[in-house]
Amino acid sequence: MTESVNGVQAIRWQGGVLQLLDQRLLPVDERWIDCRSAAETASAIHDMVVRGAPAIGIAAAFGLVLAVRSNPATYAEAEAVLAASRPTAVNLHWALKRMRAVWTATPDVARLEAEAVAIFDEDLTQNLTMAHHGAELIVPGSRVLTHCNTGALATGGHGTALGVIRTAWQQGRIAEVYNTETRPWLQGARLTAWELMREGIPGQLIADGAAAHLMSTVKIDWVIVGADRITANGDTANKIGTHMLAVVARQYGTKFMVVAPSGTFDLSLAHGGLIPIEERTAKELTEFKGAAIAPTGMRAFNPVFDVTPAHLIDAIVCERGVVTPPTTAALKALLG
């Protein structure tokens, strides 16, 4: 199994146990959780122990291996439990579909495990290829803004959007990185900042609501984000707040890049209005670490993703190449 190229790894498969770095506790505590069943894996996905579309797909693949090791007859049940854990990220369903094809053709535990390992290893390879493609779009001396966490913690290693930033930094193309805090789970403040600081990449944390002021006062060359699902026309679902960043970027002449592996594309959906958007409990907004920050009984609207229309996106980068700007025809040609 390929090791992360930067020493950050959120997923380990050791001795038939799926080990997940508990990302809810970072950056204060680095603690690993062992998953020994599909149900435990699904709970870890739903509860945000592991997050990031590619990482969710990898974890789900190993969750199926855990299920059939215990009882091959539970394959269908395990697949259903894992599929229900997060509805928006298509990588989860892509990985489950790929594993099902292998199991249907050869119902062998060793063969299924080999496929899960292959999904894991391929993701890192794809990340490195995407990083090369995306970095070529960035001119030396650029300042970039990123949202949520799309680094090694969210993938098999290196990252999607943050992988592009890593590689561009290594090539001397980036002068400064700004990253949003990314409420309500603070993935930017806790995770992206942690990854940037580990590697000495110059970064500044901003409040989510400061993005418009930043882009109006500082020349930001690119907003670079990941994706949880991309439809046939290039509409992109990503962490809540991404659409707002795209609108602001267009207002101030900042280019907007989406970086995601080919498994994130869902060409069965014509446009973003068809993407199921996950809504989570009100407590994620009304409480912080168990303490109330809103009046008792206050209702909350808590979608955790939004959809950025393709016309606001300047470039979509995947391991197969770059589409700029994204159109239905261009994406179809890229993905075959």
N, C-alpha and C positions, 0 to 999 in steps of 0.2 A: 504494500500500500504506500502510495507516494506521501512524503512528508511535506508540510507547508514550507514554502521557500523563505518565509520570514519569521519562523518560529512561533507563529500564532496558529493554534489548532483548536477548534471547538468540538470536534467529533473524533472519537477513537473507537476502533473495533478490536477488542483484545480478548482472547480466550472465550470467544462466543458471547461476549457481553458488549452491549452498546454503551459507551461512556460519553456523556455529554457535559461540557463545561456549562455550569449554571449561569447563564448570562443575566439573570435577574439580580445577581449579587455583585457583578463587576461594577466599578473597578476596585471596590473595597475588599472583596473576598473572592479568591479563585478556588472554587469548589466543584468537584465532579460528581455527577449523578449516574448511577448504574441503572440501565434499563434491561430487564430480562424477559420482557413479553411485549407483544404488540400493544396491549392496553397501556402499559407503562410508557411506551414510546409515544403513543397518541396523547397521553396526558402531558408528557413533557413538551410536545409540540403545541398543544392548546394553551398550556400554562406559560409559554414563552421561555422555558428553559433553553430551548433551541429556537432560533428565529432566523429570518432571511430565507427567501424562496429556495435557492439552491440547497442550503443546509437542511431545510425541511424535507425536500425530496430525498436527500441522502439518508436522513434519519428514518424516513418511512420505509425505504428499501430494506434497511437492516431490521426494522420492526417486523417485516414479513418473514425474514429469515428466522428471527426469534420465535415467531408463531409456528412455523412448520417444523422447527427443531423440536418443539414441545409436542405438537400434534398436527401432522400434515392435513388432517381432516378439517382443521379450523382455518384454512387459508382464506376462504371467501369471507368468513366472519371478521378475520383480522384486517383484511383489505377494506371492508366497510367501515370499521372503527377508525382506521388510519385516515381514510378519505374524508371522514366527517370532522377531523380535528381542526382544519383551517380551510375555509371554502374558497378564498380568493386566489391564493398562490397556485398557479397552474403547474408549477414544477412538481408539487406533491402528486398530482394526478398523472402527470407525465411519467414520473418514476414508477408509480403503481401500475400503470398500463404496461410499461416496459417489463417489469417484473412478472406481471401476469402472463405475458406472451412467452416468457422463458418457462414458467411453471407449467403452462398448458402444453408446451411442446415437449418438455422433459421434466416431469415432476420429481426432481431430485434435489435434496437439500444442498448438497455441495455445489451443484450447478447454480442454484439460486443465490447462494452466498457469493459465488464468483461474480455474478452479475451485479450484486450490490457493491462489491469492491470495485468493479469496473466503473459503475456510476460515480463513485467517490473519486477515483483517480482521474476519470475523464473531466470532471468538473474543474479540477486544478489546472489541467492542460488547457481547457477552454478559457479559464480566467487569464492565463498568461498570454494566450493568443489575442483575446479581446483587449487586454491591456496594451499590447503592441499597436493594434489598430487604432484604439482611442487616443493613445499618446501622440500619434502622428498628426492628430488634428489640433494639437495644442502648441502654440508658438512659444519659444523661450521667453521667460519673464512673466508668464501669465499668472493671474490670480483667479482662483476657482472657488466655487461654493458647492457644498454637498449637503445632502439631507439624509437623515436616518443613519443606519450603519449598513454598509455594503462591502465590508472588508473580509478578511480571512474568517472572522467570527460568523459571517453570514453565508459562507460558502465552504467548499472543500479546501480552501486556502487561497491566499493572495487577494481575492475579491473581484467584484464586478466594477462598479463605479469607483470605489476606493482602490481597486486594483489598477485602474487607469491612472489614478492620481499617484499611486506608489511608483509605477513605472515612469510616468512623466517626471516625477521628482528625481528619480535616479538618473534620468537623461538630462537633467538641468533645465527642464522646461517650465517648472513651477516656482514662483517666488513666494506665494502665500496660499494657504488653504483656510477657508472659513467653513465651519460646520455648525449647523443648527442644533439646538438642544433636542428637538424632536419629541414634543409632548404627545401623549401623557407618560410614555414609558421611558423617555429620555435616552433613547438609544444613541443619539448623537453625543450628548454630554457624557454619558457613561462609557460607551463602547468605541465610537469613532475617535473621540479624544484620546482614549486609552491606546488605541492602535497607532495614531499619529505620534503620540509622545514616545512610545516604545521605539520608534524608528527615527526620531529626531526630525520629523517633517514639520516645518513651521506652520502652526495653525492657530486660529483664534475661534473660540466658541462664541456664538451669538444666540440671542433669544429668537424663537421662531418668528415673532412679530417684528424683528429688527431687519428682516431681509430687504424690504423696500427701501428703508433708509440707507442701508449699506450700499445697495446698487445705485442709489441716487447720488452718493457722495464718494464712492470708491469705484474705480474701473474694475468690474468683475468680467473676465473674459468668457468664462463658461460656468453654467450650473451643470453639474454632473451627478446623475442619480441612477439608481437601479430600477428594477421593475419586478412586479409579481405576476403580471399577465399582460401580453401585448396582442391586440386583435389584428385581424387581417389588414385593416386600413392604417395601422400604426398607433391607434389610441392606446394609451398605456396606463395600467393601474399600478399605483405605487403608494408608499406610505402617505397617510393623510397630510395635507399641506404641500404636496408636490405640485398639484394643479395651480395653487396660489403662486408658488415660486415661478412657474412657467409664465403666468400672466405678467408678473412683475418683471421677469427677465425680458419679455418682449417689449415692455414699456421703455426699458432703459438700454436696449440694444445689446443685451447679454445673450450669448448663444446657449442653447439648451441641448444637452446630450443625455441619451438613455443608453445604459450598458446592461446587457442581459444575454445569457446563453440561449441557444436555439430552442431549448426545452421550455423557455418562458413564453414562446409564441403560441398563440391559440388561433390558428387560421380558421377554425370552425365558427368563430364569432366574427361577424362582419364589422362590428364597431363596439366601442367601449360601453355603450349603454346596455349591452347584454352581459357585462361582467357582474357576477354576484359580489356585492360589497359586504364584507364582514362587519357586523356591529357587535361591540363587546359591552360588558356590564357598565352601568353608570358609575360604579364605585371606582373605576379607573380614573374618572374625572373628579369625583366628589371627595375622594380620599387620597392621601399620600402616605404610603407605608403604614396603613391602618389607621391613620389619624385623619379626622374630618377636616376638609378645607372648604366645604360648602355647607349651608344649612341642612339639617336633617330633613329628609324627604324631598330635597331638590331633585328634579328629574334631569337627565342628561342625554344628549344625542351624541353617541360615541362611535361613528364609523372610523375604522382604522386604516382605510384606504380611500383614495379618490382616483378619478380618471383624468389624465391630461390628454386633451385632443391632439391628434397628430399634427395639426397645422401650427401648433405652438412648439413643436420639436424640430430642431435643426438636424440632428443626426441620431440614428439608432445604430449601435455597435453590437455585433455578436461575433462569435468565433469564426463565422463564415465571411465576415467582411463588414462594410459600413454602408448604410443607406442614408443619403443626405440630399434632399429631405425625404422623409418616409411617405410612401404612397402604397396603395394596394398592389399595383403592378410591380413596383420596385422590391417590395418585401417578398412577393411571390417568386420573383426571379432569384432573389438571394437565397431563399429557403428551398427552392425547387418544388 
